[in-house]
Amino acid sequence: MKARHLLFIGMIAVVSMVCSQTALAKERIVFGGGPAGGTFQVVANAIQVYDPIKELSDIRVQAQSSAGSVENLRKTDAGRQQMSVVYSGHVYQGRNGKMKNDPKKYENVMAVAFLYGAPAQLVVKAGSGIKSVKDLEGKKVGVGNAGSGAFANCELFFTHMGIWDKIERNAMGYNDAAQAFGNNQLDAFWLFVGYPTGAVMMAAQTNDIDMVDLDKDAVSSGFYKEYPYFAKVTIPANTYKGVDYDVSSFQDAALWVANKDVSADAVYEMLSLIYTDEGLAHMVSQKKTFKSMSIESGPTGVVTPFHPGAEKFWKEKGVL
């Protein structure tokens, strides 16, 4: 009897150990978002809190804030984040060793899906006389968080325009920049984010604002020819309080990306949950920017290889 009792206890211990190991085997996905006030962080949070994602037995998603696109590229490549939001241009530059002051090739970052187009937005005070980026010479400008896509694209465009070293640069997040702008500590601030965005809405509550026509600068300077992954975009009139005219700008595609070592099953399973009528409705409920997400738009703006799990999903949907 005693031997049988010990055998029974031993069996319980083995079953318990197997169950524990199964629980531990759950694939952990750290999803890199961005700074507060930006759309990147909304993406990560929205995917983490979606009930069908939370209920997955084999995957656990954890949203994590970051400085933005460039940091996400590097952390995802290194496997410190399994998924992230990164601009298509940075995925392309990183893969080809063309990042500014960084010749490393980030080849472990693979595309999962197009999320939305992120336009450049340059906010100034109404009546400031600032009609072009070139008018910023000698001005105090919020240029985005260091390490963010906003900062990197601001440096890229302003350098192209010959103005980067002629402004007083302030590296800060969108909400901080909007607050500093409202307190007259900045003459202008730059964003690279889906519209409408809370930081510009905040700025428009405290001041009458204008927005600069960045497409005009891009066309006249040959910016599109040099950086072909950017495309013209129009921010409709009345998107922001007091801006009762269409604003022409340029945009990059914000992509959902994954490290190459994330299992194809995990990528496929998550796409299968998000890209349903219910999943897309959930994303739009978190931010209207995500109206651009659809099966049809899935491969939009992707100029680098897809993750195998994503490739399988989009091919099954007939869009790749």
C-alpha positions, 0 to 999 in steps of 0.5 A: 500500500505504501509503495502504491501511495508513493507511486501515486504521489510520484505520478501527481508530481510528474503531471504537475511538472509537465503542466508547469513546463507546458505553461512555461512553453508559452511563446512570449511576445514583447511588442515594442510601441513608442513614446506616450502620445504617439500611435506606435504605443496605441498599436502595441497596447491595442493588440495586447488588450484584444480579448482573443489575443489575451485568450491564446493558450500558446502566446503571451503578448506584452506591450512595451513603450520605446523611443520609437521606430529606430529603437524598435528596429534595433531591439527587434533585430537583437531579439529583445523585442519579438514584435514592434512597429517600425517605419518601412523606410527604416526597415529598408535602410536598416536591412541595407546598412544605410542607417545614418551613422550606422552601417550595421545591417539589421537583417533579422527584422521581417515585415508582418503587415502594413498598419497605417500611413504616417505623415510628417506634420510640422506645427507652427503658430498662426501668423508666424510667417513660417511657410517652409522648413527653410523659414525655421532658421534660428527657431526653437523646434521640437524634433521628436524623441532621440531614437524615434522615427520622428527624430530620424526622419526630421534629421533626414528631411531637415538635413536634405533641406539644409536647415538641420544645423541652423535650428535650435533642436529640442529632442522630446516626445510629442506631448512634451513638445505640445506643452512646450509649444503652448508655453512659448518655449518652442516656435514649431514642433515636428511629428511623424505620426498618423492623424489625428494625433492627440499632441496636435489637438492639444496644441490647437487648444492652447494656441491658434495653429498653422501647419506647413506644406511639407510636400511643396518643400519635398517636391522643390528639393527633389526629396522624393527622387532621393527617398522613393519610399516616401509618398505624398499625402493630404491631411484633410481640412478641419482634422485639427481645430483652426486648420480649415484647409487641406495640408499637403505632406509626405508619409512613410508606412508604419509596419508591424514587424517581427524578429525572424526567430518568432515562430511562423505559427505565432505570427500567422495566429495573431494575424488571423485574429486581428485581421477579422471584422471583429479584430479590425473593429477593435483596432479602429475603436482604439484609434481612428487611424487604423481605418486604413488596416484591411486585408487588401492593404496588408502588403502596402508599403512593404519593400523588404521580406515578409516573415514566413508566417505573414507570407503564408497568411497574405498568400492565403488571402490572395493579396501577395 
